[in-house]
Amino acid sequence: MIEMIADKIKMLRYKRGLTQAELAKQLGITRAGVNAWEMGISVPSTQYIVELALFFKVSSDYLLDLPTTSTVSVEGLSDREIASVVEIIECYKSKEDL
């Protein structure tokens, strides 16, 4: 898991065209701190996971390599309508498996 976070931080930084020092300045930490994250020597604290996610406009789940999920509000729908929505979702999921 540490290597995945390290790789993602490095890749996101490269995509933005930033040096380690520039990213560190944006986050208010040292360049050595960013380097340690990217080398897999340490991992960002929860606070910095959130700050990195906001800065790079990605989810913390993405940084942590967690499965992505979405929610859909079914408030106000009948049981039959909810069942129809679930059926449609399952249909799309089965197409992904092909």
N, C-alpha and C positions, 0 to 999 in steps of 0.2 A: 504494500500500500504506500509506503514512504516513497518508493521510486516513482510510482504513478503520479503522486502529488508533485514531486520534484520535476518530472518531465513536463507536466502540464503547465506549471509556473514558468518554466524556461521557454516552452513553446509559445505561450501567450505573450511573454515579454518580447520574444523575437518578432512575433507578428505585429506588435505595436512599435517595433523599431527602437526599443529602449535598452539602455545598458543596465547592468545591475545597480549601478550608482543612481541612475535616474529613477528606477522603480523604488529603490530604498528611500530616496528623497520624498517621493509621492506618499509613501507609507509612514514616513517619520521614523525609519529604522536605519541601521548601518548597512553598507554594501556587504559587509561580511555576513550579516544576517540573511540577506537574500541569497548570497553564495551558499551558505550552509543549507538553506532549503533546497536549492537546485542540485546540490551535491548529495542530498539525501542524508546529511549529517544530523539535521534536525527537521522538525515539521512546524509549520506555522501554528500558533495558538488559535483557539476558536475565534478570538477577536480578529486576527489577521486573515483567517479563512474568509470571514465575512467581508473584510476590507478588500481582499483580493477579488472576491466574487463581484463586489460592487464596482471596483475599478475596471476589471476586465469585462464586465457585463455578462458574466456567466453565473450559473448557480453554484452554490456550495456543494451540492450533490455532484456536479460535474467535476469540481476540483478534487473531491474525495473519491471519485470513481464509483459512486453509488448508482444503482439503477434509477432511471428517471421515471417518474409517474406523474400523471395528471389527474385532476379531479374535475368532475362535471357535476354541477348542481342539478338535482332532479326535483328540487322544491317546486311544489305546485303541480307536478305530474301525477297522473293516476298510476296505479300498479301496472296496468296494461301498457301505458306509455313508457314506463321505466323498463319493463320487460322488452319492449321494442328497441329501446336505446341499447340495452345490453346485447341484444341479438345482433344489432348492426356492428357494435364494437367487436364482438366475437367473430363476425364474418370478416372484418378487416384484419383481425389478428391471424386468422387462418390463412389469409392470402400472403401474409409476411412469411409464413413457414414454407411456402412453396419455392 
